[in-house]
Amino acid sequence: MSTRSRGERAGLTREQILEAALALADRAGLKALTMRRLGAELGVEAMTLYHYVPSKDALLDGLVEHVFARALPPAGADGGRAPDWRAMLHAYADALRGTLLRHPGVLPLAAARPAVTPATLDAVERGLGALTAAGFPLGAAVDALNSLSVFVVAHTAAEAAAEEDDATAPGRADWLAGLDAARYPLLTEAARTGAGADDAARFHAATTALITGFATTTGVPAGPSKTD
């Protein structure tokens, strides 16, 4: 007699369930993400899903894991050497923004739900390990990783909201064209030239300023660990 679970018989994995949940949240919003509807999306009964995600909370925690754990560098990514911590934080910020822009449905979770799954905590531990190995005091490492994460989520949420507004109200941004140039010469020039309108450029400038600030306040240089 077969001893495989219903989830195994259905050919499902936890990763497949999370991918389907992300797709559903992106398409219909988090309120539409129920175990019953997710099961229907995968062609199984809702009870089948509980083999890999024991509760709705576990499913939501898995979505947070999917976003954050993949953005931080995997174990061994530095080849055993202490990484350039600035490059590591830039790569993390870019990867997190990219993932959130691809999955805007999970933005409310990223903003409010703590990291609790082992995989997410492992990723955070790796990030803190890289920073402390570079010379950050532990408290400063936690502050740096947290503040950068909060900034990335907030910036990406603003980008996603602007895209949604543009989609539902085409031409709304054209209000700048009617500005009084004598009263608002700088805003008029910005509207004419597109200065400051590139979300990616603004994001890179802001993350660079933030990461440079970490170096200034901690006195930790970029590059190999001082203990190498």
C-alpha positions as CSV (number, residue, x, y, z in Angstrom):
1,M,0.0,0.0,0.0
2,S,1.3,3.5,-0.9
3,T,2.3,5.6,2.1
4,R,2.7,8.8,0.1
5,S,0.7,11.9,1.3
6,R,-2.0,13.5,-0.7
7,G,0.4,16.4,-1.5
8,E,3.0,13.9,-2.8
9,R,0.4,12.1,-4.8
10,A,-0.7,15.3,-6.4
11,G,2.9,16.0,-7.4
12,L,3.0,19.2,-5.4
13,T,5.9,20.9,-3.6
14,R,6.0,23.7,-1.2
15,E,7.8,25.8,-3.8
16,Q,5.0,25.2,-6.4
17,I,2.4,26.2,-3.8
18,L,4.2,29.4,-3.0
19,E,4.6,30.3,-6.7
20,A,0.9,29.7,-7.3
21,A,0.1,31.8,-4.2
22,L,2.3,34.7,-5.5
23,A,0.6,34.5,-8.9
24,L,-2.8,34.6,-7.3
25,A,-2.0,37.5,-5.0
26,D,-0.5,39.5,-7.9
27,R,-3.5,38.9,-10.1
28,A,-6.4,39.2,-7.6
29,G,-4.9,40.7,-4.4
30,L,-4.2,39.2,-1.0
31,K,-7.9,39.2,0.0
32,A,-8.5,36.7,-2.7
33,L,-5.7,34.4,-1.5
34,T,-7.6,31.6,0.4
35,M,-6.6,28.0,0.8
36,R,-9.8,26.9,-1.1
37,R,-9.1,29.2,-4.1
38,L,-5.4,28.3,-4.1
39,G,-6.3,24.7,-4.2
40,A,-8.6,25.3,-7.1
41,E,-5.8,27.1,-8.9
42,L,-3.6,24.0,-8.5
43,G,-6.3,21.5,-9.2
44,V,-6.5,20.0,-5.8
45,E,-8.7,20.2,-2.7
46,A,-7.7,22.8,-0.1
47,M,-6.8,20.1,2.4
48,T,-4.1,18.8,0.1
49,L,-2.2,22.0,0.6
50,Y,-1.8,21.6,4.3
51,H,0.8,18.9,3.8
52,Y,3.3,21.6,3.0
53,V,1.7,24.8,4.5
54,P,0.0,23.8,7.7
55,S,-2.0,27.0,8.0
56,K,-2.9,30.2,6.2
57,D,-0.3,32.1,8.4
58,A,2.3,29.6,7.3
59,L,1.4,30.3,3.7
60,L,1.8,34.1,4.2
61,D,5.1,33.6,6.0
62,G,6.2,31.5,3.0
63,L,5.5,34.4,0.7
64,V,7.6,36.7,2.9
65,E,10.4,34.1,2.8
66,H,10.1,33.9,-1.0
67,V,10.7,37.6,-1.3
68,F,13.4,38.2,1.3
69,A,15.4,35.0,1.4
70,R,16.1,35.1,-2.3
71,A,17.3,38.7,-2.2
72,L,20.1,38.1,0.3
73,P,23.2,36.2,-1.0
74,P,23.2,32.4,-0.6
75,A,25.5,30.7,1.7
76,G,29.0,30.4,0.2
77,A,28.4,33.2,-2.4
78,D,31.6,35.0,-1.3
79,G,33.8,31.9,-1.9
80,G,34.9,31.9,1.7
81,R,36.2,35.4,1.6
82,A,34.8,38.4,3.5
83,P,32.6,40.2,0.9
84,D,32.5,43.9,-0.1
85,W,29.7,44.8,2.2
86,R,28.6,47.8,0.2
87,A,28.3,45.7,-3.0
88,M,26.4,43.1,-1.0
89,L,23.9,45.6,0.3
90,H,23.5,47.1,-3.2
91,A,22.9,43.7,-4.6
92,Y,20.4,42.9,-1.9
93,A,18.5,46.2,-2.4
94,D,18.3,45.7,-6.2
95,A,17.2,42.1,-5.9
96,L,14.5,42.9,-3.3
97,R,13.2,45.8,-5.4
98,G,13.1,43.6,-8.5
99,T,11.3,40.8,-6.8
100,L,8.7,43.2,-5.2
101,L,8.1,44.9,-8.6
102,R,7.4,41.5,-10.1
103,H,5.1,40.5,-7.3
104,P,3.4,43.7,-6.1
105,G,0.6,41.6,-4.5
106,V,3.0,40.7,-1.7
107,L,4.0,44.3,-0.9
108,P,1.6,44.6,2.1
109,L,3.1,41.5,3.6
110,A,6.7,42.7,3.1
111,A,5.8,45.9,4.8
112,A,4.1,44.5,7.9
113,R,4.9,40.8,8.4
114,P,8.1,39.8,10.3
115,A,10.5,37.2,9.1
116,V,9.9,34.0,11.0
117,T,10.6,31.0,8.7
118,P,13.9,29.2,9.1
119,A,14.9,30.0,5.5
120,T,14.2,33.7,6.0
121,L,16.0,33.8,9.3
122,D,18.9,31.9,7.7
123,A,19.1,34.6,5.1
124,V,19.0,37.4,7.6
125,E,21.7,35.6,9.6
126,R,23.9,35.5,6.5
127,G,23.4,39.2,5.9
128,L,24.3,40.1,9.5
129,G,27.3,37.7,9.3
130,A,28.6,39.5,6.3
131,L,28.3,42.9,8.0
132,T,29.8,41.9,11.3
133,A,32.7,40.2,9.5
134,A,33.4,43.5,7.8
135,G,33.6,45.2,11.1
136,F,30.0,46.4,11.9
137,P,29.0,46.2,15.6
138,L,26.0,43.8,15.8
139,G,23.6,46.6,16.6
140,A,24.7,48.7,13.7
141,A,24.5,45.6,11.4
142,V,20.9,45.0,12.5
143,D,20.0,48.7,12.0
144,A,21.6,48.8,8.5
145,L,19.9,45.7,7.2
146,N,16.5,46.8,8.7
147,S,16.6,50.4,7.5
148,L,17.7,49.4,4.0
149,S,14.9,46.8,3.9
150,V,12.3,49.3,5.0
151,F,13.4,51.9,2.5
152,V,13.4,49.3,-0.4
153,V,9.8,48.2,0.5
154,A,8.5,51.7,0.8
155,H,10.1,52.9,-2.4
156,T,8.9,49.9,-4.3
157,A,5.4,50.4,-2.9
158,A,5.4,54.0,-4.1
159,E,6.5,52.8,-7.6
160,A,3.8,50.2,-7.7
161,A,1.1,52.7,-6.6
162,A,2.2,55.2,-9.3
163,E,2.1,52.5,-12.0
164,E,-1.4,51.5,-10.8
165,D,-2.5,55.2,-10.9
166,D,-1.1,55.6,-14.4
167,A,-3.0,52.5,-15.5
168,T,-6.3,53.6,-14.1
169,A,-6.0,57.3,-14.8
170,P,-4.0,57.8,-18.1
171,G,-2.5,61.3,-18.5
172,R,-2.8,62.2,-14.8
173,A,0.9,63.1,-14.7
174,D,0.3,65.7,-17.3
175,W,-0.9,68.2,-14.6
176,L,2.7,69.5,-14.5
177,A,2.2,70.8,-18.1
178,G,-0.2,73.4,-16.8
179,L,2.1,74.9,-14.2
180,D,2.8,78.6,-14.1
181,A,6.4,78.7,-15.3
182,A,7.1,82.1,-13.6
183,R,6.0,80.8,-10.2
184,Y,7.3,77.3,-10.5
185,P,10.4,77.6,-12.8
186,L,12.2,74.5,-11.4
187,L,9.2,72.2,-11.4
188,T,8.4,73.4,-15.0
189,E,12.0,72.6,-16.1
190,A,11.8,69.2,-14.4
191,A,8.6,68.5,-16.2
192,R,10.0,69.6,-19.5
193,T,13.3,67.7,-19.2
194,G,12.1,64.7,-17.2
195,A,14.7,65.4,-14.5
196,G,14.1,63.2,-11.5
197,A,11.5,61.0,-13.3
198,D,13.6,57.8,-13.5
199,D,12.5,55.5,-10.7
200,A,15.5,53.2,-11.0
201,A,18.0,56.1,-11.0
202,R,16.3,57.7,-8.0
203,F,16.4,54.3,-6.2
204,H,20.1,53.8,-6.9
205,A,21.0,57.3,-5.8
206,A,19.0,56.9,-2.5
207,T,20.4,53.5,-1.7
208,T,24.0,54.7,-2.5
209,A,23.4,57.6,-0.1
210,L,22.0,55.3,2.6
211,I,24.9,52.8,2.3
212,T,27.5,55.5,2.2
213,G,25.9,56.8,5.4
214,F,26.4,53.4,7.0
215,A,30.1,53.6,6.3
216,T,30.3,57.2,7.7
217,T,28.5,56.4,10.9
218,T,30.3,53.1,11.6
219,G,33.7,53.9,10.1
220,V,33.8,50.5,8.4
221,P,35.5,50.6,4.9
222,A,34.3,48.6,1.9
223,G,36.3,45.5,1.0
224,P,37.8,42.6,2.8
225,S,37.4,42.0,6.5
226,K,40.0,43.7,8.8
227,T,40.6,40.2,10.2
228,D,41.7,38.6,6.9
